[in-house]
Every structure is written in C-alpha cells, then in structure tokens.
C-alpha cells in the first residue's frame, strides 16, 4: 500500500499542480513532506514496537496511513495536502521499519536475504501497477481518486495485520530519549526544509546560512549526546560494525543520486516529452518488473560474487543508467526508453537488496531493533535529501525559465539526470572499504565463493 501510494502520487504530479495552480517543480514539497515525516518519526519506531508490540503498532500505522490518505484526497489547497501527507508519513514511518523488524526477528541470518526478497516481491506490485493505475485514474477521473484507492486496501491490510502479524516485544523498554529526538529530528527536518526552500529561491543568503549552521549544530549535538546517553534514540555504537557502517553510510550516499528519480522521471515523460499520465505510467512499469525479477536471483548473485564486488560494480551501472536518461528525447525510440527502465530496475533492485541485507550481517540479534531503526532512518533521510537535491539541480539548470517552456524543461532535466548519474558513480567509492567475505552470514555464500 505504501509503495502503491508513492508511485501513484509521482505520476499525478503535473495534474495536481494544474489543479492547485502551482508549478510542477513546486509540488516537490508534497513528496518531500511525506519523506521528511518518515525520516523524523522512524527513529522512534523501534522503541514503540519494543514497548507496545509489533502487531499493535503495525495495525495502528495502517489505520493512520489509510485515514490520512482520505484526507489527502479531500485537500483543497497545497497547504492542506502537505499537512495530510505529513500525517500519512507518520503512519508509514511505523509500517516499514516495524515490518522489517518482524522479518529480522522471525528468520535466522542465513535465511534473512531470501526472506527479505520474498517479502519485498509482493510489495513491488505497487511500483509495478502504481504508475499505470495512477495515470489511468488521472486521465479518466481526477488526481483525488488516487488517494482514495488506499481506503479499501488499508481495510484489508488492517484485517490481515490483526489476524496474522506476529507480536514481538523487546522486553522492558528504556525511557524514550526525548532530547535525542528533538536534536536528531529537528536537525534533519530543518536541513531538508532548507534544501526545498533554497530550490524555490525564497530565502535570503544570510538566514539560509544561519539555519544551515543551526541544523548542523543540532545534528552534531545529537552525535555528542548519543555517545554519552545511557539509552540514546539511535545507538551510534552500532557503527563500529564495518558491514553495518558501510551499508548505512554507503547507502545514504548512493540514494542521494537515486532519490530524485521518482519525481524527475514522470516530469521528463509528461512535461518534457508530452506523454499523458497513463502513458507515463506504462513507461515506468518496466522498472518495477525488472526489480521483481532481480529479487529472485539476487541471493545467488551475492553468493557468487560477494557484497564488495557487487556493490562497487552495480553502483557504477546505476549511475551510467541514470545518465542515459539525458539522451531521451521526443525522437528516442520507445524500445530504448523501455530498455533504460528495465536496466534501472534491475540494478536498483540488486543494490537495495545488497545494502539492506548487509546491514544485519554482523549486528547481534539483541540489537536488531536499533539496527533496523537506524538503517530505516538514514534510508528515508537520504531519499528526502535526494528528492530535494534532484529538484534543486533541475531548477538550477532551468535558470528561471518558465516551466511551460518544454524545450527548457527537457534540457534542464537532461542535465539533472547526467549530474545525478555522475554523483551515483562517485558514490561507489564508499564500498571499497568492504572485505571480500563481508556479508557471508546473510547471503549464504560458501567461503570459497566469497
């Protein structure tokens, strides 16, 4: 449901912008607010799940997500829509990490990669069908109906969660680190907001620099606080495990390049190339289909070549594929656009499977809740920053020209894709610190094959 919602919304951005009388690039606040609320609220998800149980928290999250989806569909202004998306993000913040935590606690490490892939394949039905469903809904009805789709899905998901979800608890939960939440959540929220505002050129340089320094001071203050607090919100001591550290930090850097694609690609297809929403949705289906196919073989790929080689080479391939979008124009054959989408889905899927599973290779089971919370937090923060970065780069290349100028828009998007591709290739350097046999405990690799 969460995956379906995010992909549907991206397809409907131009229609939503026209309905609310704003420029398409300005609607990045709708996507950014959702991702930002995820990043701010995810840090407390592990604590809440340990205290109240995975079943209760997961079910409540589904209910909040479903209700807020209806509120999104009823929005009459961009401010209303952003507020509803923030509430929706709060619900989603409890779904993904709590669901991942349940999987981690259910399966042994040797089966973790296979279990995570098995769980994520049904979730990829959302990205597979979301763009097309969203495009058809926007084409035949209106963008509001894309949010109402979540109502029946949410009701079914809630019944399934209450009936079948395991109810794990972490024993006596420590006191919640309110100071840590204020420092970490406030710092990340302020930094992401600054990226969005800067992209719209609505703030003077002096206040921007002051707020940027404040956000860094808050994050630095959290780092210092976490090193001495008895029960920190995010236990940074887990970064002493090399596989966890590389997975989280390397994944953060890589997602900065990838994070802007779900927002920029529909703009390229609709605003730049003139495709209708449903045609744009069809062009995004190959990416999700290739991602599903890769999940079925990723364990064998990692067992054969090892995490280090896969992550280094695959990151370069992702960057090269992103850069290929800079060649897409109105004269580009449809088969070439589909091929780029297939390649992107294939490499992205392998990348995320590798990074997400390697994070738990060496972390003790007693720290699984904290590891899941930290990994999910940094993942969402990087996607939020990546979304803002992608929009910022495209806006900078547009250089004040009207977004109704299709030639200017497509030229700016081409340069943005090329820039993001180069940044992604450079992010492969973060995986060179891995060792050849890192990740064997979760990939099932035999020592001689690592």
LUMGU-525117 format. One record per residue (C-alpha): x, y, z; residue in three letters. Coordinates in Angstrom, 1 decimal. Example, Ala and Ser with C-alpha at 12.3 -4.5 7.8 and 13.67 -1.06 7.14 Angstrom:
+--------+--------+--------+------+
|   east |  north |     up | rest |
+--------+--------+--------+------+
|   12.3 |   -4.5 |    7.8 |  ala |
|   13.7 |   -1.1 |    7.1 |  ser |
+--------+--------+--------+------+
***
This chain:
+--------+--------+--------+------+
|   east |  north |     up | rest |
+--------+--------+--------+------+
|    0.0 |    0.0 |    0.0 |  unk |
|    2.8 |    2.4 |    0.9 |  unk |
|    4.7 |    1.6 |   -2.4 |  unk |
|    1.5 |    1.9 |   -4.4 |  unk |
|    0.8 |    5.3 |   -2.9 |  unk |
|    4.2 |    6.8 |   -3.6 |  unk |
|    4.3 |    5.7 |   -7.2 |  unk |
|    0.8 |    6.8 |   -7.9 |  unk |
|    1.4 |   10.3 |   -6.5 |  unk |
|    4.6 |   10.8 |   -8.6 |  unk |
|    2.6 |   10.0 |  -11.8 |  unk |
|   -0.1 |   12.6 |  -10.8 |  unk |
|    2.3 |   15.5 |  -10.0 |  unk |
|    1.6 |   17.5 |  -13.2 |  unk |
|   -2.2 |   17.1 |  -12.8 |  unk |
|   -2.1 |   18.0 |   -9.1 |  unk |
|    0.0 |   21.1 |  -10.0 |  unk |
|   -2.6 |   22.2 |  -12.6 |  unk |
|   -5.5 |   21.7 |  -10.2 |  unk |
|   -3.8 |   23.6 |   -7.3 |  unk |
|   -2.5 |   26.3 |   -9.6 |  unk |
|    1.2 |   25.8 |   -8.8 |  unk |
|    4.3 |   24.9 |  -10.9 |  unk |
|    5.1 |   21.2 |  -11.1 |  unk |
|    8.5 |   21.5 |   -9.5 |  unk |
|    6.9 |   23.3 |   -6.6 |  unk |
|    5.0 |   20.2 |   -5.8 |  unk |
|    8.2 |   18.6 |   -4.6 |  unk |
|    7.0 |   19.8 |   -1.1 |  unk |
|    4.2 |   17.3 |   -1.3 |  unk |
|    6.6 |   14.4 |   -1.8 |  unk |
|    9.3 |   15.9 |    0.4 |  unk |
|    7.0 |   16.4 |    3.3 |  unk |
|    5.9 |   12.8 |    3.3 |  unk |
|    9.5 |   11.5 |    3.1 |  unk |
|   10.6 |   14.0 |    5.7 |  unk |
|    7.9 |   13.0 |    8.3 |  unk |
|    9.1 |    9.4 |    7.7 |  unk |
|   12.7 |   10.4 |    8.5 |  unk |
|   11.7 |   12.3 |   11.6 |  unk |
|    9.3 |    9.6 |   13.0 |  unk |
|   11.2 |    6.4 |   12.1 |  unk |
|   13.7 |    6.8 |   14.9 |  unk |
|   11.1 |    6.2 |   17.5 |  unk |
|    9.5 |    3.2 |   15.6 |  unk |
|   11.8 |    0.6 |   17.2 |  unk |
|   11.2 |    2.0 |   20.7 |  unk |
|    7.4 |    2.0 |   20.2 |  unk |
|    7.5 |   -1.5 |   18.7 |  unk |
|    9.5 |   -2.9 |   21.7 |  unk |
|    7.1 |   -1.2 |   24.1 |  unk |
|    3.7 |   -1.9 |   22.6 |  unk |
|    4.4 |   -4.9 |   20.3 |  unk |
|    4.8 |   -5.2 |   16.6 |  unk |
|    1.2 |   -6.2 |   15.8 |  unk |
|   -0.4 |   -3.3 |   17.7 |  unk |
|    2.0 |   -0.7 |   16.3 |  unk |
|    1.8 |   -2.1 |   12.7 |  unk |
|   -2.0 |   -2.1 |   12.8 |  unk |
|   -2.2 |    1.4 |   14.2 |  unk |
|    0.2 |    2.6 |   11.5 |  unk |
|   -2.1 |    1.1 |    8.8 |  unk |
|   -5.1 |    2.9 |   10.2 |  unk |
|   -3.3 |    6.3 |   10.4 |  unk |
|   -2.0 |    5.8 |    6.8 |  unk |
|   -5.4 |    5.0 |    5.5 |  unk |
|   -7.3 |    7.9 |    7.2 |  unk |
|   -4.6 |   10.4 |    6.1 |  unk |
|   -4.9 |    9.1 |    2.5 |  unk |
|   -8.5 |   10.0 |    2.5 |  unk |
|   -7.6 |   13.5 |    3.9 |  unk |
|   -5.2 |   13.9 |    1.0 |  unk |
|   -7.9 |   13.2 |   -1.5 |  unk |
|  -10.1 |   15.8 |    0.1 |  unk |
|   -7.4 |   18.5 |    0.1 |  unk |
|   -8.4 |   21.9 |   -1.3 |  unk |
|   -5.0 |   23.6 |   -1.1 |  unk |
|   -1.4 |   22.7 |   -1.2 |  unk |
|   -1.0 |   23.5 |    2.5 |  unk |
|   -3.8 |   21.0 |    3.3 |  unk |
|   -2.3 |   18.4 |    1.1 |  unk |
|    1.2 |   18.8 |    2.7 |  unk |
|   -0.3 |   18.6 |    6.2 |  unk |
|   -2.2 |   15.4 |    5.2 |  unk |
|    1.0 |   13.9 |    3.6 |  unk |
|    2.9 |   14.6 |    6.8 |  unk |
|    0.3 |   12.6 |    8.8 |  unk |
|    0.5 |    9.9 |    6.1 |  unk |
|    4.3 |    9.8 |    6.5 |  unk |
|    3.8 |    9.3 |   10.3 |  unk |
|    1.8 |    6.2 |    9.6 |  unk |
|    4.2 |    5.0 |    7.1 |  unk |
|    7.1 |    5.5 |    9.5 |  unk |
|    5.7 |    2.8 |   11.7 |  unk |
|    4.9 |    0.4 |    8.9 |  unk |
|    8.2 |   -0.2 |    7.0 |  unk |
|   10.7 |   -0.4 |   10.0 |  unk |
|    8.3 |   -2.4 |   12.1 |  unk |
|    7.6 |   -4.8 |    9.3 |  unk |
|   11.3 |   -5.2 |    8.6 |  unk |
|   12.0 |   -5.8 |   12.3 |  unk |
|    9.4 |   -8.5 |   12.3 |  unk |
|   11.2 |  -10.3 |    9.4 |  unk |
|   14.6 |   -9.9 |   11.1 |  unk |
|   13.3 |  -11.4 |   14.4 |  unk |
|   11.5 |  -14.3 |   12.6 |  unk |
|   14.3 |  -15.6 |   10.4 |  unk |
|   17.9 |  -16.6 |   11.2 |  unk |
|   20.6 |  -14.6 |    9.5 |  unk |
|   21.4 |  -17.3 |    6.9 |  unk |
|   17.8 |  -17.0 |    5.6 |  unk |
|   17.5 |  -13.3 |    6.0 |  unk |
|   18.3 |  -12.2 |    2.4 |  unk |
|   15.9 |  -14.8 |    1.0 |  unk |
|   13.2 |  -13.8 |    3.4 |  unk |
|   13.6 |  -10.1 |    2.7 |  unk |
|   13.4 |  -10.7 |   -1.0 |  unk |
|   10.3 |  -12.9 |   -0.6 |  unk |
|    8.6 |  -10.2 |    1.4 |  unk |
|    9.5 |   -7.4 |   -0.9 |  unk |
|    8.4 |   -9.0 |   -4.1 |  unk |
|    4.6 |   -8.6 |   -3.3 |  unk |
|    5.4 |   -5.0 |   -2.2 |  unk |
|    6.9 |   -4.3 |   -5.7 |  unk |
|    3.4 |   -4.9 |   -7.2 |  unk |
|    2.8 |   -1.3 |   -6.0 |  unk |
|    5.6 |    0.3 |   -8.2 |  unk |
|    4.6 |   -2.1 |  -11.0 |  unk |
|    0.9 |   -1.2 |  -11.2 |  unk |
|    1.0 |    2.2 |   -9.4 |  unk |
|    2.2 |    4.4 |  -12.2 |  unk |
|   -0.3 |    2.9 |  -14.7 |  unk |
|   -3.2 |    2.9 |  -12.3 |  unk |
|   -2.4 |    6.5 |  -11.3 |  unk |
|   -2.1 |    7.5 |  -14.9 |  unk |
|   -5.5 |    5.9 |  -15.8 |  unk |
|   -7.2 |    7.4 |  -12.7 |  unk |
|   -5.8 |   10.9 |  -13.5 |  unk |
|   -6.7 |   10.5 |  -17.2 |  unk |
|  -10.3 |    9.4 |  -16.6 |  unk |
|  -11.2 |   10.8 |  -13.2 |  unk |
|   -9.1 |   13.2 |  -11.1 |  unk |
|   -5.9 |   13.1 |   -9.0 |  unk |
|   -8.0 |   13.0 |   -5.8 |  unk |
|   -9.1 |    9.4 |   -6.5 |  unk |
|   -5.5 |    8.2 |   -6.4 |  unk |
|   -5.6 |    8.7 |   -2.6 |  unk |
|   -9.0 |    7.1 |   -2.2 |  unk |
|   -7.6 |    3.9 |   -3.6 |  unk |
|   -5.9 |    3.3 |   -0.2 |  unk |
|   -9.2 |    3.1 |    1.7 |  unk |
|  -10.2 |   -0.5 |    0.7 |  unk |
|   -6.6 |   -1.6 |    0.5 |  unk |
|   -6.0 |   -0.3 |    4.0 |  unk |
|   -9.1 |   -2.0 |    5.4 |  unk |
|   -7.9 |   -5.4 |    4.0 |  unk |
|   -4.3 |   -4.8 |    5.3 |  unk |
|   -5.6 |   -3.9 |    8.7 |  unk |
|   -7.6 |   -7.1 |    8.9 |  unk |
|   -4.6 |   -9.2 |    7.8 |  unk |
|   -2.3 |   -7.5 |   10.3 |  unk |
|   -4.6 |   -8.1 |   13.2 |  unk |
|   -5.1 |  -11.7 |   12.2 |  unk |
|   -1.7 |  -12.9 |   11.2 |  unk |
|    1.0 |  -10.4 |   12.3 |  unk |
|    3.5 |  -11.8 |   14.9 |  unk |
|    3.5 |   -9.8 |   18.1 |  unk |
|    7.1 |   -9.4 |   19.2 |  unk |
|    8.1 |   -7.2 |   22.1 |  unk |
|   11.6 |   -6.1 |   23.3 |  unk |
|   11.0 |   -6.6 |   27.0 |  unk |
|   11.2 |   -3.7 |   29.3 |  unk |
|   11.6 |   -0.6 |   27.0 |  unk |
|   14.0 |    2.0 |   28.3 |  unk |
|   12.9 |    5.7 |   28.7 |  unk |
|   12.4 |    7.5 |   25.4 |  unk |
|   15.2 |    9.8 |   24.5 |  unk |
|   13.2 |   13.0 |   24.1 |  unk |
|   16.3 |   15.2 |   23.9 |  unk |
|   17.8 |   12.9 |   21.2 |  unk |
|   14.5 |   13.0 |   19.3 |  unk |
|   14.4 |   16.8 |   19.4 |  unk |
|   18.0 |   17.2 |   18.2 |  unk |
|   18.0 |   14.5 |   15.5 |  unk |
|   14.5 |   15.1 |   14.3 |  unk |
|   14.8 |   18.8 |   14.3 |  unk |
|   18.2 |   18.8 |   12.6 |  unk |
|   17.1 |   16.6 |    9.8 |  unk |
|   13.8 |   18.4 |    9.3 |  unk |
|   15.4 |   21.8 |    9.2 |  unk |
|   18.1 |   20.7 |    6.8 |  unk |
|   15.6 |   19.1 |    4.4 |  unk |
|   13.4 |   22.1 |    4.6 |  unk |
|   16.3 |   24.4 |    3.7 |  unk |
|   17.0 |   22.3 |    0.6 |  unk |
|   13.4 |   22.7 |   -0.5 |  unk |
|   13.2 |   26.4 |    0.2 |  unk |
|   16.6 |   27.0 |   -1.4 |  unk |
|   15.3 |   25.3 |   -4.6 |  unk |
|   12.5 |   27.8 |   -4.8 |  unk |
|   14.8 |   30.8 |   -4.1 |  unk |
|   12.5 |   32.1 |   -1.3 |  unk |
|   15.1 |   32.8 |    1.4 |  unk |
|   18.0 |   35.3 |    1.6 |  unk |
|   21.6 |   34.0 |    1.9 |  unk |
|   22.2 |   35.2 |    5.5 |  unk |
|   19.2 |   33.4 |    7.1 |  unk |
|   19.8 |   30.4 |    5.0 |  unk |
|   23.4 |   30.1 |    6.2 |  unk |
|   22.3 |   30.7 |    9.8 |  unk |
|   19.6 |   28.0 |    9.6 |  unk |
|   22.0 |   25.6 |    7.8 |  unk |
|   24.6 |   26.1 |   10.6 |  unk |
|   21.8 |   25.5 |   13.2 |  unk |
|   20.8 |   22.3 |   11.6 |  unk |
|   24.4 |   21.0 |   11.6 |  unk |
|   24.8 |   22.1 |   15.2 |  unk |
|   21.7 |   20.1 |   16.2 |  unk |
|   22.9 |   17.0 |   14.4 |  unk |
|   26.4 |   17.4 |   15.9 |  unk |
|   24.8 |   17.9 |   19.2 |  unk |
|   22.9 |   14.7 |   18.8 |  unk |
|   26.1 |   12.8 |   17.9 |  unk |
|   27.7 |   14.1 |   21.1 |  unk |
|   24.6 |   13.4 |   23.1 |  unk |
|   24.3 |    9.8 |   21.8 |  unk |
|   27.8 |    8.9 |   22.7 |  unk |
|   27.1 |    9.6 |   26.4 |  unk |
|   23.4 |    9.0 |   26.9 |  unk |
|   22.5 |    5.7 |   28.6 |  unk |
|   19.6 |    5.0 |   26.2 |  unk |
|   20.1 |    7.1 |   23.1 |  unk |
|   17.4 |    7.3 |   20.4 |  unk |
|   19.8 |    5.9 |   17.8 |  unk |
|   22.6 |    3.8 |   19.2 |  unk |
|   25.5 |    5.1 |   17.2 |  unk |
|   27.8 |    2.5 |   18.7 |  unk |
|   26.5 |    0.0 |   16.1 |  unk |
|   28.6 |    1.9 |   13.5 |  unk |
|   31.6 |    0.0 |   14.9 |  unk |
|   30.4 |   -3.0 |   12.8 |  unk |
|   32.0 |   -2.5 |    9.4 |  unk |
|   29.2 |   -4.0 |    7.3 |  unk |
|   26.6 |   -2.0 |    9.2 |  unk |
|   28.6 |    1.2 |    8.8 |  unk |
|   29.2 |    0.8 |    5.1 |  unk |
|   25.7 |   -0.3 |    4.4 |  unk |
|   24.1 |    2.7 |    6.1 |  unk |
|   26.6 |    5.4 |    5.0 |  unk |
|   27.3 |    4.0 |    1.6 |  unk |
|   23.6 |    3.5 |    1.0 |  unk |
|   23.0 |    7.1 |    2.2 |  unk |
|   25.4 |    8.5 |   -0.4 |  unk |
|   24.1 |    6.3 |   -3.2 |  unk |
|   20.4 |    7.2 |   -2.5 |  unk |
|   21.3 |   10.9 |   -2.9 |  unk |
|   21.6 |   10.2 |   -6.6 |  unk |
|   18.7 |    7.8 |   -6.9 |  unk |
|   16.3 |    9.7 |   -4.7 |  unk |
|   15.3 |   12.3 |   -7.2 |  unk |
|   14.3 |    9.8 |  -10.0 |  unk |
|   10.8 |    9.0 |   -8.9 |  unk |
|   10.0 |   12.7 |   -9.1 |  unk |
|   12.0 |   13.7 |  -12.1 |  unk |
|   11.2 |   10.8 |  -14.4 |  unk |
|    7.4 |   11.5 |  -14.6 |  unk |
|    8.3 |   15.1 |  -15.3 |  unk |
|   10.5 |   14.1 |  -18.2 |  unk |
|    7.8 |   11.9 |  -19.7 |  unk |
|    4.9 |   14.2 |  -19.2 |  unk |
|    6.2 |   17.8 |  -19.2 |  unk |
|    9.3 |   17.2 |  -21.3 |  unk |
|    8.1 |   14.6 |  -23.8 |  unk |
|    4.4 |   15.3 |  -23.7 |  unk |
|    3.1 |   11.9 |  -22.7 |  unk |
|   -0.2 |   11.6 |  -20.9 |  unk |
|   -0.2 |   10.4 |  -17.3 |  unk |
|   -1.3 |    6.8 |  -18.2 |  unk |
|    1.4 |    6.6 |  -20.9 |  unk |
|    3.9 |    7.9 |  -18.5 |  unk |
|    2.8 |    5.2 |  -16.0 |  unk |
|    3.2 |    2.5 |  -18.6 |  unk |
|    6.8 |    3.6 |  -19.2 |  unk |
|    7.6 |    3.3 |  -15.5 |  unk |
|    6.3 |   -0.3 |  -15.3 |  unk |
|    9.4 |   -2.0 |  -16.8 |  unk |
|   11.5 |   -0.6 |  -13.9 |  unk |
|    9.3 |   -2.3 |  -11.3 |  unk |
|    9.0 |   -5.5 |  -13.4 |  unk |
|   12.8 |   -5.8 |  -13.6 |  unk |
|   13.1 |   -5.1 |   -9.9 |  unk |
|   10.8 |   -8.1 |   -9.2 |  unk |
|   12.8 |  -10.3 |  -11.5 |  unk |
|   16.1 |   -9.4 |   -9.9 |  unk |
|   14.8 |  -10.3 |   -6.4 |  unk |
|   14.6 |  -13.9 |   -7.5 |  unk |
|   18.3 |  -14.2 |   -8.3 |  unk |
|   20.0 |  -11.6 |   -6.1 |  unk |
|   20.9 |  -14.2 |   -3.4 |  unk |
|   22.7 |  -16.3 |   -6.0 |  unk |
|   24.5 |  -13.2 |   -7.4 |  unk |
|   25.7 |  -12.1 |   -4.0 |  unk |
|   26.7 |  -15.7 |   -3.0 |  unk |
|   28.7 |  -16.0 |   -6.2 |  unk |
|   30.5 |  -12.6 |   -6.4 |  unk |
|   30.3 |  -11.2 |   -2.8 |  unk |
|   28.9 |   -8.0 |   -1.5 |  unk |
|   32.0 |   -5.9 |   -2.2 |  unk |
|   32.3 |   -6.6 |   -5.9 |  unk |
|   28.5 |   -6.5 |   -6.4 |  unk |
|   28.1 |   -3.1 |   -4.7 |  unk |
|   31.0 |   -1.4 |   -6.4 |  unk |
|   30.2 |   -2.6 |   -9.9 |  unk |
|   26.4 |   -2.3 |   -9.5 |  unk |
|   26.6 |    1.3 |   -8.2 |  unk |
|   28.6 |    2.3 |  -11.3 |  unk |
|   26.0 |    0.6 |  -13.5 |  unk |
|   23.2 |    2.6 |  -11.8 |  unk |
|   25.0 |    5.8 |  -12.4 |  unk |
|   25.5 |    5.0 |  -16.0 |  unk |
|   21.9 |    4.1 |  -16.4 |  unk |
|   20.7 |    7.3 |  -14.8 |  unk |
|   22.9 |    9.3 |  -17.2 |  unk |
|   21.2 |    7.5 |  -20.1 |  unk |
|   18.0 |    9.4 |  -19.4 |  unk |
|   19.9 |   12.5 |  -20.6 |  unk |
|   19.7 |   11.1 |  -24.1 |  unk |
|   15.9 |   10.6 |  -24.0 |  unk |
|   14.1 |   13.0 |  -26.3 |  unk |
|   10.9 |   13.0 |  -28.4 |  unk |
|   12.7 |   11.2 |  -31.2 |  unk |
|   14.0 |    8.4 |  -28.9 |  unk |
|   12.5 |    5.0 |  -29.9 |  unk |
|   10.1 |    3.7 |  -27.3 |  unk |
|   12.1 |    0.4 |  -27.1 |  unk |
|   15.1 |    2.4 |  -25.9 |  unk |
|   13.2 |    4.1 |  -23.2 |  unk |
|   11.8 |    0.8 |  -22.0 |  unk |
|   15.3 |   -0.7 |  -22.1 |  unk |
|   16.7 |    2.0 |  -19.8 |  unk |
|   13.8 |    1.5 |  -17.4 |  unk |
|   14.5 |   -2.3 |  -17.3 |  unk |
|   18.1 |   -1.7 |  -16.6 |  unk |
|   17.4 |    0.8 |  -13.9 |  unk |
|   15.0 |   -1.5 |  -12.1 |  unk |
|   17.4 |   -4.4 |  -12.4 |  unk |
|   20.4 |   -2.6 |  -10.9 |  unk |
|   18.4 |   -0.7 |   -8.3 |  unk |
|   16.8 |   -3.9 |   -7.0 |  unk |
|   20.2 |   -5.6 |   -6.6 |  unk |
|   21.6 |   -2.5 |   -4.9 |  unk |
|   18.9 |   -2.2 |   -2.3 |  unk |
|   18.8 |   -5.9 |   -1.6 |  unk |
|   22.5 |   -5.9 |   -1.1 |  unk |
|   22.6 |   -2.8 |    1.1 |  unk |
|   19.5 |   -3.6 |    3.2 |  unk |
|   20.6 |   -7.2 |    4.0 |  unk |
|   24.3 |   -6.5 |    4.6 |  unk |
|   23.3 |   -4.1 |    7.4 |  unk |
|   22.4 |   -7.0 |    9.7 |  unk |
|   25.3 |   -9.3 |    8.8 |  unk |
|   27.4 |   -8.7 |   11.9 |  unk |
|   24.9 |   -7.0 |   14.3 |  unk |
|   23.9 |   -9.1 |   17.3 |  unk |
|   20.3 |  -10.2 |   17.5 |  unk |
|   19.7 |   -8.2 |   20.7 |  unk |
|   20.5 |   -5.0 |   18.7 |  unk |
|   18.2 |   -5.9 |   15.7 |  unk |
|   15.6 |   -3.3 |   16.7 |  unk |
|   18.1 |   -0.5 |   16.9 |  unk |
|   19.8 |   -1.6 |   13.7 |  unk |
|   16.5 |   -1.6 |   11.8 |  unk |
|   15.6 |    1.8 |   13.2 |  unk |
|   19.0 |    3.4 |   12.3 |  unk |
|   19.0 |    1.8 |    8.8 |  unk |
|   15.4 |    2.9 |    8.1 |  unk |
|   16.1 |    6.4 |    9.4 |  unk |
|   19.1 |    7.0 |    7.2 |  unk |
|   17.4 |    5.4 |    4.2 |  unk |
|   14.5 |    7.8 |    4.4 |  unk |
|   16.7 |   10.8 |    5.2 |  unk |
|   18.8 |   10.1 |    2.1 |  unk |
|   15.7 |    9.7 |   -0.1 |  unk |
|   14.4 |   13.0 |    1.3 |  unk |
|   17.7 |   14.7 |    0.6 |  unk |
|   17.9 |   13.0 |   -2.8 |  unk |
|   14.5 |   14.2 |   -3.8 |  unk |
|   15.4 |   17.8 |   -2.8 |  unk |
|   18.8 |   17.6 |   -4.5 |  unk |
|   17.3 |   16.3 |   -7.8 |  unk |
|   14.7 |   19.0 |   -7.8 |  unk |
|   17.3 |   21.6 |   -6.8 |  unk |
|   19.6 |   20.6 |   -9.6 |  unk |
|   16.8 |   20.6 |  -12.2 |  unk |
|   15.6 |   24.0 |  -11.0 |  unk |
|   19.2 |   25.4 |  -11.1 |  unk |
|   19.6 |   24.2 |  -14.7 |  unk |
|   16.2 |   25.7 |  -15.6 |  unk |
|   17.6 |   29.0 |  -14.5 |  unk |
|   14.4 |   30.9 |  -14.0 |  unk |
|   12.8 |   30.0 |  -17.4 |  unk |
|    9.1 |   29.2 |  -17.3 |  unk |
|    8.2 |   25.5 |  -16.7 |  unk |
|    5.7 |   25.8 |  -19.6 |  unk |
|    8.7 |   26.0 |  -21.9 |  unk |
|    9.0 |   22.3 |  -22.8 |  unk |
|   12.4 |   22.7 |  -24.6 |  unk |
|   13.9 |   24.4 |  -21.5 |  unk |
|   12.4 |   21.8 |  -19.1 |  unk |
|   13.7 |   18.8 |  -21.1 |  unk |
|   17.1 |   20.4 |  -21.4 |  unk |
|   17.2 |   21.1 |  -17.6 |  unk |
|   16.1 |   17.5 |  -16.8 |  unk |
|   18.7 |   16.1 |  -19.2 |  unk |
|   21.4 |   17.9 |  -17.3 |  unk |
|   20.0 |   16.9 |  -14.0 |  unk |
|   20.0 |   13.2 |  -14.9 |  unk |
|   23.6 |   13.5 |  -16.1 |  unk |
|   24.6 |   15.2 |  -12.9 |  unk |
|   22.8 |   12.6 |  -10.7 |  unk |
|   24.4 |    9.8 |  -12.7 |  unk |
|   27.9 |   11.2 |  -12.1 |  unk |
|   27.2 |   11.6 |   -8.4 |  unk |
|   26.0 |    8.0 |   -8.2 |  unk |
|   29.1 |    6.7 |   -9.9 |  unk |
|   31.3 |    8.5 |   -7.4 |  unk |
|   29.3 |    7.0 |   -4.5 |  unk |
|   30.7 |    3.6 |   -5.5 |  unk |
|   33.9 |    4.7 |   -3.7 |  unk |
|   32.1 |    4.2 |   -0.4 |  unk |
|   32.0 |    0.4 |   -0.8 |  unk |
|   35.8 |    0.0 |   -1.3 |  unk |
|   36.3 |   -0.4 |    2.5 |  unk |
|   34.4 |   -3.7 |    2.5 |  unk |
|   36.3 |   -7.0 |    2.6 |  unk |
|   35.8 |   -9.9 |    0.2 |  unk |
|   34.0 |  -12.1 |    2.7 |  unk |
|   31.8 |   -9.4 |    4.3 |  unk |
|   28.1 |  -10.4 |    4.3 |  unk |
|   28.5 |  -14.2 |    4.1 |  unk |
|   26.3 |  -14.7 |    7.1 |  unk |
|   23.3 |  -13.3 |    5.3 |  unk |
|   24.0 |  -14.3 |    1.7 |  unk |
|   24.6 |  -18.0 |    2.3 |  unk |
|   27.8 |  -17.9 |    0.4 |  unk |
|   30.3 |  -20.7 |    0.8 |  unk |
|   33.7 |  -19.4 |    1.9 |  unk |
|   35.4 |  -20.3 |   -1.4 |  unk |
|   32.8 |  -18.4 |   -3.4 |  unk |
|   33.1 |  -15.2 |   -1.4 |  unk |
+--------+--------+--------+------+
***
